[in-house]
Amino acid sequence: MDHIRLSYAFDGNGGGTKLTGDAISEGLKSDKLAWVHLDANHPDSRAWLEAEISYLDPFIIEALLAEETRPRMTEIGEGVLLILRGVNLNENADPEDMVSIRLYADAHRIISVRKRRLKAIHDIADRLDEGKGPKDAGGFISQLAMRLFERMQPVLTDLDEQTDDIEESITEDADEALRRDIVTVRKKAIIFRRYMAPQRDAISQLRMADLPWMSERDQREIYEALNHITRYVEDLDAIRERAQIVKDELANILANRLNRNMYVLSVIAAIFLPLGFLTGLLGVNVGGIPGSENPASFWIFSGLLVLLVVGQIWVFKKLKWF
């Protein structure tokens, strides 16, 4: 059964026994809690779900195997359909390319489906092997949410530090190349928020759901997870706004630098404009140029040009051009 990645029967004390073969379907139908984790990319997954959980609403199967998903929560009888996302920590992957986990849970069964590997799921499996895992379905969901959000924190902290580094770089040495870094940070923040905002809503709905198998402790942990995701969304909003402010500041610095350079060039052009006119006028090759017969006329003319430059500078200062 290559389409089944993990399967456990819970002992109610934090441990679990791995299930294989027919024991998996029997465990899902029994009164004890069982968990099966499937690969949505495998062609046998749909047939297995349709054969083994046909007693559940067909809507559940379609939701678990949907090509595109967004975080959401839907109550179905005494069960819940929950779709969440976690940061992509797989090798050579971008963290903002978030991985979805789709699951249906009630008091006796948990069915989870993934398209790409999600480390939070394997964290729970490892804890079950150690006897420190969830004791019931409510504990499974609360642990999954906490593991998902704990793994998000280092990624978002790194994004915030990148924003800090860009801000420092701008104050020290604003450079056109920083535009690309700002756009990258802002793009990541937007992509993260695209999934985290509806995920916050899904966790909020889960906390308010009236599920008989969700204990008070589970509700407290769900509330803690809600606080985490709410803070992350607020941090992403702050990063996005800071990136926009930094981008505007960089644009202002570069514009001021350009204006200053243009101003200097304009002043230089204003100084040399009359000089160029006079030298061009006296340099024409026609008769009647004054001083052409006087050996000292060149130095006299050069002195007049110097006086003209001094006079221009004095006028510019009076006009407060510099």
Buried (B, 14 or more C-beta within 10 A) or exposed (E): BEBBBBBBBBBEEBBBBEBEEEBBBEBBEEEEBBBBBBBBEBEEBBEBBEEBBEEBBEEBBEBBBBEEBBBBBBBBEEBBBBBBBBBBBBEEEEBBEBBBBBBBBBBBBBBBBBBBBBBBBBBBBEBBBEEEBBBBBBBBBBBBBBBBBBBBBEBBEEBBEBBEEBBEBBEEEBEEEBBEBBEBBBEBBBBBBBBBBBBBBBBBBBBEBEBEBBBEEBBEBBEEBBEBBBBBBEBBEEBBEBBEEBBEBBEEBBEEEEEEEEEEEEBEEEBEEBBEEBEEEBEEEEEEEEEEEEEEBEEEBEEEBEEBBEEBBEEBEEEEEE
